[in-house]
Amino acid sequence: MADIKRALDLVSQYQDPPSKKMEGFDWRPLRDVQEELGGMQEIPGHVEDFGAYMDEMARKAATSGLSPRDLIKAYAITRSSIQRRSQTADKVRAAGLDLHPSVTGGVRPEGAMAEWLKSQMGQRYLDAAEVGKVDPEAVAHAQKVMKPFGLNAETQALPWAAENLADKHKVVSDMVKRAAALSAAGNKTEAAKLMEAVAARRTGLQAAVALTQAAGFCHRSDPERAEALLQRALQADPDCASA
C-alpha cells in the first residue's frame, strides 16, 4: 500500500508539458463535416459492434477474468485498426480473407482481423499464441490478408503478442477490475488515479492499458487530461507508438 500511495502522490503532481501539435490547425465547423459524411445522425454499426466487444471484454476482465486467448485477441483486433482505413470487401476477398457473401461495401481493418482470427489460420495462431509460441505460417497469412489496409503491422504485432501477453491476462484483468470497482462506486477521479499509479509502476502494454483506462474515466469531466493520457498510453507501448 505504501508503494501505491507514493505512486498516487507522484501522479497527482504530474503535469503534461504544453503541446504545440494542434497550434494553427484549420478547424472546420462540425456541420460541414457532418454534411460530407452524408448527414450521419447515428454511430456507425461497425463502431457500435467494436464498442460492444470491448465492453464485453471489460466485463469479463472485471468478473471471471480474461484468458490468455481473450487478451491476445483483444490486442490483435485493437492493434490492427491503428492508422488504417476501410477497404472494399472485394479487395479484402482478393487478398485471401473469406468474407461472408453478405458483406459488401467497406470493411474496417478491425473487422477483418476479427474475421481472420475465426479462420483456420487465425485459430492456429491463437492456439500457439496462448501458450507463448509463434506460428510463422499463420502470421505470414495474416500479413497477406491484411495487406489491403496498408502498414505491415501484423508481422511485428502478432509475434509480439504471442511472446509477451500469454502470461499477462491476470495482471490486465486485475487492473480493469480494480478500476471498475471504483467507477461503479462513482469515484471516477480515484479510479483514474489508481490506473495512473499502476502505469507508473509498469511499462509497455500494461502501462498503456492503465493509461487508456484512466483516460476513459476522465473523458467527460476533463477532456484535455483524457487526451494527454491517451498520448502517454501510445508512448508507453512502443508497439503502438511505432504504428
N, C-alpha and C positions, 0 to 999 in steps of 0.2 A: 504493500500500500504506500509505503514511503516513496518508492520509485515513481509510482503513478502520480502522487501528489507533486513531486518535484517536476515531473513532465508537464502536468497541468499548469503549474506556476510558470514554467518556461513558455508554454504555448500561449498562455493568456497575455504575455508581454510581447509576443511576436507581432510584427507589422511587416506586411509585404512591401518591398520598395515600390515607389511610384512607377507605373508603366506608361511608356510613351507610344506603345504599339498602335493605339487607336487614335492618336492625335491627327487631326486633319482628315479623318475618314469622312467620305462623302455619304452621310446617312441619307436614306431615302424615306419618304412617308410610307407607313405601313400599308395605307390604302393602295398605293401604286404597286407594291409587291403583291398584295392580295389579288389585284386585277390580273397581274401577269401569271398568277397561279390559277387562273380561271375562276376567280371569286370563291376560293376554297372557304368553306364555313365550318368544317369539322376536321378532326385529326384523321389523317390517312389511316386506312386499315392496317398497313404494314407496321406503322408506328405503334398502333394500339396492340397488335399481336406481339411485337417485340417487348413492349412495356409489360404486357400480361405475363410473358415468360420470365422476365426479370423479377416481377412481383412474386411469382410462384417460387423462384429460386430463393428469394429473400425470406419468404415464409418458411420454406423447408430448412434454410440455414438456421433460422431462429427457433425451430421446433426439433425435428428429428435430426437435423444436421445434414450438411452436404456430403455426398460421397466423392471420392476422387474423380469418378467419371462425371458427376454433376459439375464440379469446379472446372474441369478441363473443357467440357462442352461450353459452359458459360463464357470462359475466356476465349475460346476459339471463335465463337459467334460474335462476341463483342469486338474482338481484335480485328476480325475480318471487315468490319464496317468503317474503320478509321480511314479518313481521307479518300473515300471511294464513293462512286455514284452508281445509280441504277444502270443496267444494260438491258437490251431487249431479250425477251425469252428465247428468240431464235438464235441469237449469238451465244447465249449460255448453253443451249442444247448442242450447238455446233462444237462447243469446246469439250463436250463429253458428259455433261450433267443430265441425268434422266429426270426431266421435269414432267409432272402430270400434264396430259393433253389440255386440261382446262386452264393451265397457266399461260396467259397471254400478256402482251404489253411489256411493261418494265418489271425487272426483277432486282430487288435490293441485294447487295452482297451478303448481308447477314442472313437473309432468307435463303440464298444459295448455299451458304455454309451449313445452315441448319439442315437443308435437304441432303447435302453431301454426307453429313455425319450419320444420316439414316441409311445411306447406301452401303453396299457390301464393303467397299474400300474404307468408308468412314467408320464402320463398325470395327474393321480390322485395326484402324488407327487407334480407336478408343480402347479396344481390348488390350493393346500393347501399352498405351499411354497410362492407363490407370494403375499399371504395376511398374511405372517408371521407365518403360522401354520405348524406343522409337522404331516405327515401321517405315523404312526409307521409301519403299514402293508406294505405300499409301500416301505419304507426304508428297511424293512426286505427282501422284494422281490429283491430289488437292490443288497443287500448283497449276496443273494443266487446266482443270475445270474452272478455276477462279481467274485465269488469265484475262478474260474479257474485262474484268473490273480494274485492271492495272495494278501497279505495286506488287512486287513479288513478296508479299507478306508471309505466305504460308511456309515458304522454305525455312524461314527463321522462327516464326511464331509456333508452329506445331511441334517441332522438336523441343523447343524451349519449354513449352507447356508440359510435355511428357517428362522431361528431365527435372523440372522444378516444382510442379504443382501436385504430383501424386500424393505427397505426404503433407500437404498444407491444408487439406479440407477441414480439419478440426480447428485450426487456427483461424481461418477465414469465417467459419461458422460461428465461433465464439465471438469474434469481432462484431458480426452482424447481430447476434443475439443480444449482446450487452447494450448495443446502441438502440435496438428495437425496444428493449425494456424501458429505457429512459424516455424514448419517444412516446411510447404508449402511456407513460405517466405524465405526459405533457411537458416534460423538461427537455425540449429540443436543444436549448443552449448547452446544458450539461452533456447531452448526447454528442453534440458536435465537439465539445472539449475532450470528451473521452476518446473519440475517434482520432482527434489530432494528437492526443497523448500517445495512443497506440502507434500512430505514424512516426512519432518522434523516436520510438524505440525499434522501428522496423525499417527495412529497405525494400526497394523493388516493388513487386506486385502487392505485398502485404501493406506497405505504406500507401500505395496508390489506391487500394480498395478502401482503406480507412479514410483517406482524404476525400475520396469521392462520396463516401457515406456522410462525412461531415458536411460536405457541400450540399447534399440533399436536405439536411436539417436546416441549413441557412438560406435556402434559395428564396424563400418568401420574406423573411424578416430582414435579411441583409444580402441582397443580390450581389453587391460588389465583393463581399467576403466570399460568397459561394464561387464566384468566377475565379478569385485568387486561389481558392482551394483546389479547384479543378486544374488550374495551371500547375500548381505544385504536384498534383497527382500525376500529371503527364511527365513532369521532371523526375518524379520518384521511380517511375517504371521505365527504364531505358528502352525496353522493347516497344512500348507505346510511343515514347517520345521520338523514336527514330523513324516513325511512320511518315 
